[in-house]
Amino acid sequence: MSVRVRFAPSPTGQVHIGNIRAAIFNWLFARHEGGAFLLRIEDTDLERSTPEAIATLLEVMEWLGLDFDEKPPLYQTSQQEKHLAAAERLLAAGDAYRDAKGGGGEAIVFRIPFAAERIPGVSSVGTIEVPVHPDVPVQVSGKGVDYAGISKKGTPAPGGCCLAGCLDLQVLDAAEQVLFTLAGKETAILREGAEFNVPGATKLRFTRRVISYHDAVKGTMSKPLDSMRDVVIVRSDGSPVFHLANVVDDITQRITHIIRGDDHVENTFRHIMLFSCLGAPVPTYAHLPMIVNAAGKPYSKRDGDAFVGDFRDKGFVPDALFNYLSLLGWSPGDDREKMSRQELIEAFSLSRVLHASAQMDIQKLTNLNGQYIAEIPAADFLAICREWLKRYPWATALSESRLQAVCTLMQSRVKRFADLEQWVYFFVDVPDYDEKVCAKHLKDSTARAALEATLQLFAELPDFTAANIEGAIQTACDKVGLAQGKLNQPLRVAITGSGIGAGIYETAELLGRERSLARLKIALEKF
């Protein structure tokens, strides 16, 4: 069967980088395998999944170049009849039951099959014993086995599991006498609704069964059935729950591989059971490592930019963000960090997805973005800058020749297009001076003497070129006994108001003699 994967977001207006990273991994896997990458919009939360939220999702995917197959996308709300029909099938087969929840009507609950061995990956691992508190009766019914464990203080602690978790169940008292045995009562419990209340118990003895599956990223994953409960699949208001809708939609789309975040690992055990009970093949699962901050906590908005729209608004280019997120939790097996989309497709495999959490490094992404910006053709870079600068009041009537010269000088130094806001000093008569930076670099008497000398030397230059400017600065340093290179930063601060920028000789040449001299005088007088 050809590979078929899906990206199944629940649009809420913002697209988190963790969600879009999952989409990228699915896209890369599909393109590497020559399969299909499908989009499913899980829009059942009608209050949040608005048309505007869905439009934002589609715009983000288009911006990143995440094209999907089999258009239009599948909207989960269009599947409700299939969801409810599947629930009825489970009811008819005895794999679900109706249960009144809080007096608000009957929900439909998926029953973890008592004959669990029919589920792929279920096996017995031996007999275990669980101590229970004697003050709370053990209750056995089709909904499960409920009991109270014993806390560290010796008090009752709520406990329980699905009925399938207690195969061969025996309930014993302190004298090891069997108070209740499940053997022979399964039919009465499951088909006739029989319930049993067993007081005075101190121990449960049963055969433990586990469900296991091979995760393409995490390896073998297992969970005891006695740590699981039956799960609601249709609410009492008649609306399908995520577990059922998700599985039915995957069956509809014939999904072969489910690649998603590792926050879904716990869901997977139940989903495998649902696939099996609905007579569908179980897909291959791959759970991606979480994206975390420097403290190892889930990366969120409070840690910095966390939504794709944030990065777009700050002037990150889509190929850079795509490249960075592709390598966030995956490695090509070598030291490459800048890879084209085609290189990523050719190298991608689930076997190289990392097990450990992936730490978001904004500085690393920013540097990578700068590499991509540096490679933009000059004409395209100029056009992008022209549009970007329209948002700043000081850039409403720029000289085209000056803009082109600034772009030529600054392109290799731009890390994000939002940095263009710092270009203001190229286009205004007097820049805004950074008080702290000026105080730091313009207070030294020797540096000030060198700047005074520079004023005269600049005025006397026959041509105000970068080479001549460099020579004048060196002469000024020699004149006052300042080491070569020590005047560059004070001069930068004096004529730009900032402590960062391109080479000072080229910057001064672009500003021109008149502006440079005027700003030098202002800085020396002001600071």
C-alpha positions in Angstrom: 0.0 0.0 0.0 1.3 3.5 -0.9 2.1 5.7 2.1 -0.7 8.0 3.1 -0.2 10.5 5.9 -2.3 13.4 7.2 -2.0 16.7 9.1 -5.1 17.1 11.2 -5.1 20.4 13.1 -8.0 22.0 15.0 -7.7 25.6 13.8 -8.1 28.3 16.5 -6.6 31.3 14.7 -3.0 30.8 15.5 -0.7 28.0 14.3 1.9 26.8 16.8 5.3 25.9 15.6 4.9 22.5 17.2 1.8 21.8 15.1 3.4 23.0 11.9 6.6 21.0 12.7 4.4 17.9 12.7 2.9 18.9 9.3 6.4 19.4 7.9 7.5 15.9 9.1 4.4 14.4 7.5 5.0 16.3 4.3 8.7 15.3 4.1 7.8 11.6 4.8 5.1 11.6 2.1 7.3 13.3 -0.5 10.3 11.0 0.4 8.1 7.9 0.0 6.3 9.1 -3.1 3.0 8.9 -1.1 0.2 11.3 -0.3 0.1 14.1 2.2 -3.5 14.9 3.2 -5.1 17.7 5.1 -7.9 17.1 7.6 -9.4 20.1 9.4 -10.8 19.0 12.7 -13.4 21.8 12.9 -15.9 20.3 15.4 -15.2 23.0 17.9 -17.5 25.5 16.2 -16.8 28.4 18.6 -13.0 28.3 17.9 -12.7 26.8 14.4 -14.1 29.8 12.7 -13.8 30.5 8.9 -11.1 33.1 9.9 -9.2 30.5 11.9 -9.3 28.0 9.0 -8.2 30.7 6.5 -5.2 31.5 8.8 -4.2 27.9 8.8 -4.4 27.6 5.0 -2.5 30.8 4.5 0.3 29.6 6.8 0.5 26.3 4.9 0.7 28.1 1.6 3.4 30.5 2.9 5.5 27.5 4.0 4.9 25.6 0.8 3.1 22.7 2.4 1.0 21.7 -0.5 -1.4 18.9 0.2 -3.0 16.2 -2.0 -6.6 15.2 -2.7 -8.2 18.6 -2.5 -10.4 19.9 -1.0 -9.3 19.0 2.6 -11.5 16.7 4.7 -13.6 18.7 7.2 -14.4 16.7 10.3 -17.8 18.1 10.6 -18.7 16.5 7.3 -18.0 13.1 8.8 -20.5 13.1 11.7 -22.8 10.6 10.2 -19.9 8.2 9.8 -18.8 8.8 13.3 -22.2 8.0 14.8 -22.6 5.0 12.5 -19.3 3.6 13.7 -20.5 4.1 17.3 -23.6 2.1 16.5 -21.5 -0.7 15.0 -19.5 -0.8 18.3 -22.7 -1.0 20.3 -24.0 -3.8 18.2 -20.8 -5.8 18.6 -20.7 -5.3 22.3 -17.6 -3.1 22.1 -19.5 -0.1 23.5 -22.3 0.6 25.9 -24.7 3.4 26.8 -24.2 5.1 30.1 -26.0 8.0 31.7 -23.6 10.8 32.6 -24.7 13.2 35.3 -28.4 13.0 34.3 -27.8 14.7 31.0 -28.7 11.9 28.8 -26.8 8.8 27.7 -23.3 8.8 26.4 -21.7 6.0 24.4 -18.7 4.5 26.0 -16.1 2.4 24.2 -15.5 -0.8 26.1 -11.9 -2.1 26.1 -12.6 -5.7 24.8 -12.6 -8.3 27.6 -11.4 -10.7 24.9 -8.5 -8.4 24.5 -6.2 -10.9 22.7 -8.1 -10.2 19.5 -6.4 -6.7 19.5 -3.0 -6.7 17.9 -0.3 -6.4 20.5 -2.2 -7.6 23.5 -0.5 -10.3 25.6 -0.5 -11.7 29.1 2.5 -11.0 31.4 1.5 -13.0 34.5 -0.4 -12.8 37.7 -0.2 -9.8 39.9 -1.7 -8.8 43.3 -2.9 -5.3 44.2 -3.6 -4.3 47.8 -7.0 -2.6 48.4 -8.4 -0.8 51.4 -10.9 -3.0 53.3 -13.1 -0.1 54.3 -14.2 0.5 50.7 -16.1 -2.3 48.9 -14.8 -3.6 45.6 -17.4 -3.0 42.9 -17.4 -5.1 39.7 -19.6 -4.3 36.7 -19.5 -3.9 33.0 -18.1 -0.5 33.5 -15.0 -1.9 35.2 -13.6 -2.8 38.6 -13.7 0.0 41.2 -11.8 -0.1 44.4 -9.8 2.0 46.8 -6.0 1.6 47.0 -4.0 2.4 50.1 -2.2 5.7 50.4 1.1 6.2 52.1 -0.9 7.4 55.2 -3.0 4.2 55.1 -6.1 6.0 54.0 -8.3 5.0 51.0 -7.1 6.2 47.6 -9.5 6.0 44.6 -8.5 3.3 42.1 -10.0 1.2 39.4 -9.7 0.0 35.8 -11.7 -1.4 32.9 -13.1 -4.9 33.3 -10.6 -6.2 30.7 -7.8 -5.1 33.0 -8.7 -7.8 35.5 -8.6 -11.1 33.7 -9.1 -14.1 36.1 -10.0 -11.7 38.9 -10.1 -12.9 42.4 -11.0 -10.7 45.4 -9.5 -11.8 48.7 -9.8 -10.9 52.3 -7.0 -10.6 54.9 -7.1 -14.4 55.5 -6.6 -15.1 51.8 -10.1 -16.3 51.5 -11.6 -15.7 48.0 -14.6 -13.4 48.4 -15.3 -13.1 44.7 -14.1 -14.6 41.5 -14.8 -13.2 38.0 -14.6 -16.6 36.2 -18.0 -17.7 35.0 -19.6 -14.3 35.5 -18.4 -12.5 32.4 -21.6 -13.1 30.4 -23.8 -12.0 33.2 -21.8 -8.8 33.7 -21.2 -7.9 30.0 -24.5 -8.9 28.5 -27.0 -8.8 31.3 -25.6 -5.9 33.3 -24.9 -7.8 36.5 -23.1 -5.8 39.2 -21.3 -7.1 42.3 -20.4 -5.4 45.5 -17.6 -7.1 47.6 -17.0 -5.6 51.1 -14.0 -6.5 53.4 -11.5 -7.1 50.6 -7.8 -6.5 51.1 -6.3 -7.8 47.8 -7.0 -8.2 44.1 -5.4 -11.0 42.2 -5.6 -11.2 38.4 -3.8 -11.9 35.2 -2.1 -8.7 33.9 -2.4 -8.1 30.2 -0.6 -5.3 28.3 -1.1 -3.7 24.9 2.1 -3.0 23.0 2.9 -1.5 19.6 6.1 -0.5 17.8 6.5 3.3 17.5 8.6 4.2 14.5 10.3 6.9 16.6 10.1 5.7 20.2 10.4 1.9 19.7 8.3 -0.5 21.7 5.5 1.1 23.7 3.4 -0.8 26.3 0.6 -0.1 28.7 -1.1 -2.5 31.2 -4.8 -2.9 30.6 -5.3 -2.5 34.4 -4.1 1.1 34.1 -6.9 1.9 31.5 -10.5 2.9 31.7 -13.3 2.6 29.1 -13.6 5.9 27.3 -16.5 8.0 26.1 -16.8 8.2 22.3 -20.1 10.0 21.9 -21.2 12.6 24.4 -24.6 12.6 25.9 -25.6 15.5 23.6 -24.9 13.2 20.6 -21.6 14.8 19.5 -18.7 12.4 18.7 -15.5 12.7 20.9 -12.0 13.1 19.5 -11.1 9.5 19.9 -13.9 8.1 17.7 -13.8 10.9 15.2 -10.1 10.8 14.8 -10.0 7.0 14.1 -13.0 7.0 11.8 -11.5 9.9 9.8 -8.2 8.0 9.5 -10.1 5.0 8.2 -12.0 7.2 5.7 -8.7 8.7 4.4 -7.0 5.3 4.4 -4.1 6.7 6.5 -1.1 4.3 6.7 1.2 6.3 9.0 0.2 8.6 11.8 3.0 11.0 12.6 2.1 13.4 15.5 3.4 14.8 18.8 4.2 12.6 21.7 1.4 14.2 23.7 -0.8 11.7 21.9 1.0 8.5 23.0 -1.6 7.7 25.7 -4.4 8.1 23.1 -2.7 5.6 20.7 -3.3 2.6 22.9 -7.1 3.1 22.7 -7.0 4.2 19.1 -5.3 0.9 18.2 -8.2 -0.9 19.9 -10.8 1.2 18.1 -9.2 0.5 14.7 -9.3 -3.2 15.4 -12.9 -3.2 16.7 -14.0 -1.4 13.6 -12.3 -4.0 11.4 -9.7 -1.6 10.0 -5.9 -2.1 9.7 -3.9 -0.3 12.4 -1.6 2.4 10.9 2.0 2.7 11.8 2.5 5.3 14.6 5.4 7.7 15.0 5.4 10.2 17.9 7.6 13.2 17.6 9.6 14.7 20.5 8.2 17.7 22.2 9.6 21.2 21.4 10.9 22.7 24.7 12.5 25.9 26.1 15.9 26.2 27.7 14.5 24.9 31.0 13.1 21.7 29.3 9.5 22.9 29.6 7.0 22.8 26.6 7.8 25.8 24.4 5.0 28.4 24.5 4.3 32.0 23.8 5.8 33.2 27.1 9.1 31.9 25.9 9.1 34.1 22.8 7.6 33.8 19.3 5.7 30.5 19.2 3.3 30.9 16.3 4.1 30.7 12.7 2.5 34.2 12.2 4.9 35.7 14.7 7.9 34.6 12.6 6.4 35.8 9.4 5.6 39.2 11.0 9.2 39.5 12.2 10.6 39.0 8.7 11.6 35.3 8.7 11.6 33.8 5.3 9.5 30.6 4.8 12.4 28.4 3.6 14.5 29.3 6.6 11.7 28.5 9.1 10.9 25.3 7.1 14.6 24.3 7.2 15.0 25.0 10.9 11.8 23.2 12.0 12.8 20.2 9.8 15.9 19.8 11.9 14.2 20.4 15.2 14.0 16.8 16.4 15.4 15.2 13.3 18.9 14.7 11.9 20.1 14.0 8.4 22.9 11.9 9.9 25.7 14.4 9.2 26.5 18.0 10.3 24.4 19.8 7.7 22.2 22.5 9.1 21.3 24.4 6.0 19.4 22.2 3.6 17.3 22.8 0.6 13.8 21.4 0.5 14.9 18.8 -2.0 17.8 17.8 0.1 15.4 17.4 3.1 13.1 15.2 1.1 15.9 13.0 -0.1 17.4 12.6 3.4 14.2 12.3 5.5 13.4 9.1 7.3 11.4 8.4 10.5 14.4 6.3 11.8 16.4 9.5 12.2 13.8 11.3 14.3 15.3 12.0 17.7 13.9 10.5 20.8 14.8 13.4 23.2 12.9 16.6 23.3 14.0 19.3 20.9 15.1 22.7 22.3 14.0 25.8 20.4 16.9 28.1 19.8 15.7 31.4 18.4 19.3 32.7 17.9 20.2 29.7 15.7 17.0 30.2 13.7 17.8 33.9 13.3 21.3 33.2 12.0 20.0 30.6 9.6 17.4 33.1 8.4 20.2 35.6 7.8 21.9 33.0 5.5 18.8 32.7 3.5 18.3 36.4 3.2 21.9 36.8 2.0 21.2 34.5 -0.9 18.1 36.4 -2.2 18.8 37.9 -5.6 19.6 41.6 -5.2 16.6 42.8 -7.2 14.3 40.6 -5.2 15.9 41.8 -1.9 15.4 45.4 -3.0 11.7 44.8 -3.8 11.1 43.1 -0.5 12.8 45.9 1.4 10.8 48.5 -0.5 7.6 46.9 0.6 8.7 46.2 4.1 9.9 49.8 4.7 6.4 51.2 3.9 5.3 50.4 7.5 7.7 53.0 8.9 6.8 56.8 8.8 10.4 57.9 8.1 10.4 55.7 4.9 7.4 57.2 3.1 9.5 59.0 0.4 12.8 57.3 0.1 15.3 58.1 -2.6 15.4 55.0 -4.8 19.2 55.3 -5.4 19.9 55.6 -1.7 17.6 52.7 -0.9 19.4 50.6 -3.5 22.8 51.6 -2.1 21.7 50.8 1.5 20.3 47.4 0.4 23.6 46.5 -1.4 25.6 47.4 1.8 23.3 45.8 4.3 21.9 42.6 2.7 24.5 40.3 4.1 24.0 41.7 7.5 20.2 41.4 7.8 19.0 38.5 10.0 15.3 39.3 9.9 13.4 41.8 7.8 12.1 43.4 11.0 15.8 44.6 11.4 15.1 47.1 8.6 13.6 49.4 11.2 17.2 50.0 12.3 18.1 51.5 8.9 16.5 54.7 10.0 19.9 56.5 10.4 20.6 56.1 6.7 17.5 58.1 5.8 17.1 60.9 8.4 19.1 64.0 9.0 19.7 63.4 12.7 19.4 59.8 14.1 18.0 58.9 17.5 21.0 58.4 19.7 21.2 55.5 22.1 22.0 57.3 25.3 23.6 54.3 27.1 25.7 53.4 24.0 26.8 57.0 23.5 27.7 57.4 27.2 29.9 54.3 27.0 31.8 55.1 23.8 31.9 58.9 23.8 33.1 59.7 27.3 36.8 58.7 26.9 38.8 61.9 26.4 41.3 60.3 24.0 38.5 59.0 21.8 36.9 62.4 21.9 40.1 64.0 20.8 40.4 61.5 18.0 36.9 62.4 16.9 37.7 66.1 17.0 40.7 65.4 14.7 38.5 63.3 12.5 36.2 66.2 11.9 38.9 68.2 10.3 40.4 65.3 8.4 36.9 64.4 6.9 36.4 68.0 5.8 39.8 68.0 4.0 39.4 64.7 2.1 39.4 65.2 -1.6 36.9 62.4 -2.1 34.7 61.0 0.6 35.3 57.3 -0.2 35.6 54.3 2.2 39.4 54.0 1.5 40.0 57.7 2.2 37.7 57.6 5.3 39.8 54.6 6.7 43.0 56.5 6.1 41.6 59.6 7.9 40.6 57.6 10.9 44.0 56.0 11.1 45.6 59.4 10.9 43.3 60.7 13.7 44.2 57.7 15.9 48.0 58.3 15.3 47.6 61.9 16.1 46.2 61.3 19.7 48.0 58.1 20.4 44.9 55.8 20.1 45.5 52.2 18.9 44.3 51.4 15.4 40.7 50.2 15.3 39.8 51.8 18.7 38.0 54.7 17.1 35.7 52.7 14.9 33.0 52.1 17.5 33.0 55.6 18.9 32.7 56.9 15.3 29.9 54.5 14.5 28.0 55.7 17.6 28.6 59.3 16.7 27.3 59.2 13.1 24.6 56.5 13.4 23.5 56.7 17.0 23.8 52.9 17.3 26.4 50.4 18.3 25.7 48.0 15.5 25.7 48.1 11.8 27.8 47.5 8.7 31.5 48.5 8.2 32.0 52.0 9.5 34.0 53.1 6.5 31.3 52.0 4.0 28.6 53.4 6.3 30.2 56.8 6.5 30.7 56.9 2.7 27.0 56.1 2.1 25.9 58.7 4.6 28.1 61.3 2.8 30.5 63.9 4.0 27.9 66.5 5.1 25.7 64.1 7.2 28.8 62.5 8.7 30.3 65.9 9.8 27.0 67.2 11.0 26.4 64.2 13.2 29.9 64.1 14.5 29.4 67.7 15.8 26.0 66.9 17.3 27.4 63.8 19.1 30.4 65.7 20.5 28.3 68.5 21.7 25.5 66.4 23.1 27.6 63.8 24.9 
